[in-house]
């Protein structure tokens, strides 16, 4: 899953380049075949649009994905949930207990962490709103 996240972050960074985001992703210690496979997974999940070419892998036809051309709406929705490094580490820690690293499970885990963080801020936000409204109520409304 780290590789998928790295590809999405890389694609986002290079998407606005003049060449239309067609910068190939490379990572030390990761083969082109593995990168191509993971870009294919992202495209199958409809998270990215990728440029591909049909090649032969041994005696089998193989669709090789060279670059991510753009990230889709769904891709950005997913990336926004896992973008923060601290959040990502917490998600991986949570899911390591279950062993389920599917896109859906990651998305749900990220959403629950975000909801948890929002709950912590709700009382302070409500306090500000109440103070503001109380201030409005002490002023005559006809002036």
C-alpha positions in Angstrom: 0.0 0.0 0.0 2.9 2.4 0.6 3.8 2.1 -3.1 0.3 2.9 -4.2 0.3 6.0 -1.9 3.7 7.0 -3.2 2.5 6.8 -6.8 -0.5 8.9 -6.1 1.5 11.6 -4.3 4.1 11.6 -7.1 1.4 11.9 -9.7 -0.3 14.8 -7.9 3.1 16.6 -7.7 3.8 16.2 -11.4 0.2 16.5 -12.7 0.5 20.2 -13.4 3.8 20.0 -15.3 3.8 21.3 -18.9 4.2 17.8 -20.3 0.8 16.9 -18.9 2.0 14.9 -15.9 3.8 12.3 -18.0 6.7 11.9 -15.7 7.6 8.2 -15.0 7.5 7.1 -11.4 10.7 5.4 -10.1 11.5 4.1 -6.7 14.8 2.6 -5.5 14.5 -1.1 -4.9 11.2 -1.4 -6.8 11.2 -2.9 -10.3 9.5 -1.3 -13.3 7.2 -4.4 -13.5 6.1 -3.9 -9.9 5.5 -0.2 -10.5 3.6 -0.9 -13.7 1.4 -3.5 -11.8 0.6 -1.0 -9.1 -0.3 1.8 -11.6 -2.6 -0.8 -13.2 -4.2 -1.5 -9.9 -4.8 2.3 -9.4 -6.3 2.5 -12.9 -8.5 -0.5 -12.3 -9.8 1.1 -9.1 -10.5 4.2 -11.2 -8.1 6.3 -9.1 -5.9 7.3 -12.0 -5.8 7.6 -15.8 -2.6 5.9 -17.0 -0.7 5.8 -20.3 -0.1 2.2 -21.3 1.4 0.0 -24.0 0.8 -3.6 -24.8 4.0 -5.7 -24.5 4.9 -9.3 -24.2 6.0 -10.7 -20.8 7.5 -14.0 -21.7 4.8 -15.6 -23.9 1.9 -13.7 -22.3 0.5 -10.4 -23.5 1.0 -7.8 -20.9 -0.4 -4.2 -20.6 2.5 -2.1 -19.3 1.6 1.1 -17.6 4.3 3.8 -18.1 3.0 6.8 -16.3 0.0 8.3 -14.5 -1.5 10.9 -16.7 -3.9 12.3 -14.2 -5.7 11.5 -10.9 -9.4 11.0 -11.0 -12.0 12.5 -8.6 -12.1 9.1 -6.7 -8.3 9.1 -6.6 -8.2 12.5 -5.0 -10.9 11.5 -2.5 -8.8 8.5 -1.5 -5.5 10.4 -1.5 -7.0 13.2 0.7 -7.7 10.6 3.4 -4.2 9.1 3.4 -2.1 12.1 2.5 -0.9 13.1 6.0 2.1 11.0 7.0 1.0 10.7 10.7 -2.5 9.7 9.6 -1.1 7.1 7.2 1.0 5.5 9.9 -2.0 5.3 12.2 -4.1 3.7 9.5 -1.4 1.1 8.7 -1.0 0.4 12.4 -4.8 -0.1 12.8 -5.0 -2.4 9.7 -1.9 -4.4 10.6 -4.1 -6.0 13.4 -6.7 -7.1 10.8 -4.4 -7.9 7.9 -7.0 -6.3 5.5 -5.4 -3.6 3.3 -8.1 -3.3 0.7 -8.9 0.2 -0.7 -12.3 0.1 1.0 -10.9 -0.9 4.4 -8.2 1.8 4.2 -10.8 4.4 3.2 -13.0 3.4 6.1 -10.2 3.4 8.6 -9.1 6.8 7.4 -12.7 8.1 7.6 -13.0 6.9 11.2 -9.8 8.5 12.2 -10.9 11.8 10.6 -14.3 11.5 12.4 -12.5 10.9 15.7 -10.3 14.0 15.1 -13.4 16.1 14.2 -15.2 15.0 17.5 -12.2 16.4 19.5 -12.7 19.8 17.8 -16.5 20.0 17.9 -16.8 21.2 21.6 -14.4 24.1 21.0 -16.1 25.1 17.7 -19.5 24.9 19.4 -18.2 27.0 22.3 -17.2 29.7 19.9 -20.5 29.6 18.1 -22.4 29.8 21.5 -20.3 32.8 22.6 -20.9 34.5 19.3 -24.7 33.9 19.4 -24.8 35.1 23.0 -23.1 38.3 22.0 -25.7 38.8 19.3 -28.6 38.2 21.7 -27.3 40.9 24.1 -27.5 43.5 21.4 -30.8 45.0 20.5 -31.8 43.7 17.1 -33.6 46.9 16.0 -30.4 49.0 15.9 
